[in-house]
Amino acid sequence: MSGPRVLVLNGPNLQRLGTREPEVYGHATHADLVALVERTAAELGLAAEVRQSDDEADLVRWLHEAVDTGRHVVINPAAFTHYSYALRDAAALVGGAGLTLVEVHISNPHAREAFRRHSVVSPVATGVVAGFGTEGYALALRAVAARHG
C-alpha cells in the first residue's frame, strides 16, 4: 500500500482475546483482530501494521518510531490507559508531530469499574473509540483515512 501508514498498537493481555473474559471482550481472537485491521486498511488504502506487547517500554518505543517515521497510530493501551504517564507523554508526541492518534477500547470503560473510567492517554489523543468490540479498530482506521486518505 502506498497510502497513509498506521501503526496499530495493542497493550497488555490483548494477545489473549477470545479467551480472556469473552463476556467483556468478545470471542474474536487477536488473529481475528489482525485480519480485521488488514482487511479494513486495504479497503481504505492505508498501510497498517499491528503489534502487541505486554511491555510498556515496547509501546513507548513504538510511539517514538511512529513519530520518527510519520505513521499515524491506533492504540489500545489496555491497562496502561489508566496510569502510564510514560505512554501518555509518548502519545502526546504523535499529535505534536501532526499525526493522528486514535485511542481504542474494545469494551466501554465508562460502563465498567470506576478505576477504568480515567484515561491518561485520552487528553492527548485525536479521538477515542470505545465499546464497539473489535469493530472499534475499523472505526478508528476509518477516522484516520477520513483525515489523511
C-alpha positions as CSV (number, residue, x, y, z in Angstrom):
1,M,0.0,0.0,0.0
2,S,1.2,3.5,-0.8
3,G,-1.4,5.3,1.3
4,P,-1.1,6.7,4.8
5,R,0.8,4.4,7.2
6,V,-0.7,3.4,10.5
7,L,0.7,1.5,13.5
8,V,-2.0,-0.4,15.4
9,L,-0.6,-0.9,18.9
10,N,-2.1,-3.2,21.5
11,G,-1.2,-3.3,25.1
12,P,-1.1,-5.9,27.8
13,N,-3.3,-9.1,27.6
14,L,-4.7,-8.3,24.2
15,Q,-2.9,-11.4,22.8
16,R,-5.5,-13.3,25.0
17,L,-8.5,-12.0,23.1
18,G,-11.1,-14.8,22.6
19,T,-10.2,-16.5,25.9
20,R,-9.9,-13.6,28.3
21,E,-13.3,-12.6,29.7
22,P,-15.2,-13.2,26.5
23,E,-18.3,-11.8,28.1
24,V,-16.4,-8.4,28.2
25,Y,-14.1,-8.6,25.2
26,G,-16.0,-11.0,22.9
27,H,-14.9,-14.1,21.2
28,A,-12.7,-12.6,18.4
29,T,-9.1,-13.7,18.8
30,H,-6.0,-11.5,18.3
31,A,-5.5,-13.2,15.0
32,D,-9.1,-12.2,14.1
33,L,-8.3,-8.6,15.1
34,V,-5.2,-8.6,12.9
35,A,-7.3,-9.9,9.9
36,L,-9.9,-7.2,10.5
37,V,-7.3,-4.4,10.6
38,E,-5.6,-5.7,7.5
39,R,-8.8,-6.1,5.6
40,T,-10.1,-2.6,6.7
41,A,-6.8,-0.9,6.0
42,A,-6.7,-2.4,2.5
43,E,-10.3,-1.2,1.8
44,L,-9.3,2.3,2.9
45,G,-6.0,2.5,1.1
46,L,-4.0,2.5,4.3
47,A,-0.8,0.6,5.1
48,A,-1.4,-0.8,8.6
49,E,0.9,-2.9,10.8
50,V,-0.4,-4.5,14.0
51,R,1.8,-5.0,17.1
52,Q,1.1,-6.2,20.6
53,S,3.2,-6.1,23.8
54,D,2.7,-6.6,27.5
55,D,5.7,-4.3,27.9
56,E,5.2,-0.6,28.4
57,A,8.7,0.1,27.1
58,D,7.8,-1.5,23.8
59,L,4.8,0.6,23.4
60,V,6.7,3.8,24.2
61,R,9.4,2.9,21.7
62,W,6.8,2.1,19.0
63,L,5.2,5.5,19.6
64,H,8.6,7.2,19.1
65,E,9.0,5.1,16.0
66,A,5.6,6.3,14.7
67,V,6.7,9.9,15.1
68,D,10.1,9.3,13.5
69,T,8.6,7.5,10.5
70,G,5.5,9.6,10.0
71,R,2.9,6.9,10.9
72,H,-0.5,7.6,12.4
73,V,-1.4,5.5,15.4
74,V,-4.4,3.5,16.6
75,I,-3.7,2.3,20.1
76,N,-5.4,0.2,22.7
77,P,-3.3,0.9,25.7
78,A,-5.3,-1.6,27.8
79,A,-4.3,-1.4,31.5
80,F,-1.7,1.2,30.8
81,T,-4.6,3.6,29.9
82,H,-5.2,4.4,33.5
83,Y,-1.8,5.2,34.9
84,S,1.1,5.2,32.4
85,Y,2.4,8.7,32.1
86,A,5.3,7.4,30.1
87,L,2.8,6.2,27.5
88,R,0.8,9.4,27.7
89,D,3.9,11.5,27.1
90,A,5.0,9.4,24.1
91,A,1.4,9.5,22.7
92,A,1.5,13.3,23.0
93,L,4.5,13.3,20.7
94,V,2.3,11.8,17.9
95,G,-0.1,14.6,17.9
96,G,2.7,17.1,18.3
97,A,4.1,15.8,15.0
98,G,0.9,16.5,13.2
99,L,-0.1,12.8,13.2
100,T,-3.4,11.3,14.2
101,L,-3.7,9.1,17.3
102,V,-6.9,7.2,18.0
103,E,-7.3,5.5,21.4
104,V,-9.4,2.4,21.1
105,H,-11.1,0.2,23.8
106,I,-13.0,-3.0,23.0
107,S,-15.3,-2.5,25.9
108,N,-16.7,0.7,27.2
109,P,-14.5,1.7,30.2
110,H,-17.2,4.1,31.4
111,A,-19.6,1.2,31.9
112,R,-17.1,-0.8,34.0
113,E,-15.3,-0.4,37.2
114,A,-14.6,3.1,38.5
115,F,-10.8,2.7,38.1
116,R,-11.2,2.1,34.3
117,R,-13.1,5.4,33.8
118,H,-10.0,7.6,33.8
119,S,-7.5,7.6,30.8
120,V,-4.2,9.5,30.9
121,V,-4.0,9.0,27.1
122,S,-7.4,10.4,26.1
123,P,-6.4,14.1,26.7
124,V,-3.6,13.8,24.1
125,A,-5.5,11.6,21.6
126,T,-7.1,12.9,18.5
127,G,-10.2,10.9,19.3
128,V,-11.4,7.9,21.3
129,V,-13.5,4.9,20.1
130,A,-14.9,2.6,22.9
131,G,-17.5,0.0,23.4
132,F,-17.9,-1.4,19.9
133,G,-15.8,-4.6,20.3
134,T,-13.1,-5.2,17.8
135,E,-15.1,-3.2,15.2
136,G,-13.7,-0.1,17.1
137,Y,-10.4,-0.7,15.3
138,A,-12.2,-0.5,11.9
139,L,-13.9,2.7,13.1
140,A,-10.5,4.1,14.2
141,L,-8.9,3.3,10.8
142,R,-11.9,5.0,9.0
143,A,-11.2,8.1,11.1
144,V,-7.5,8.1,10.1
145,A,-8.5,7.6,6.4
146,A,-11.0,10.4,6.6
147,R,-8.4,12.8,8.0
148,H,-5.5,11.7,5.8
149,G,-6.7,9.4,3.0
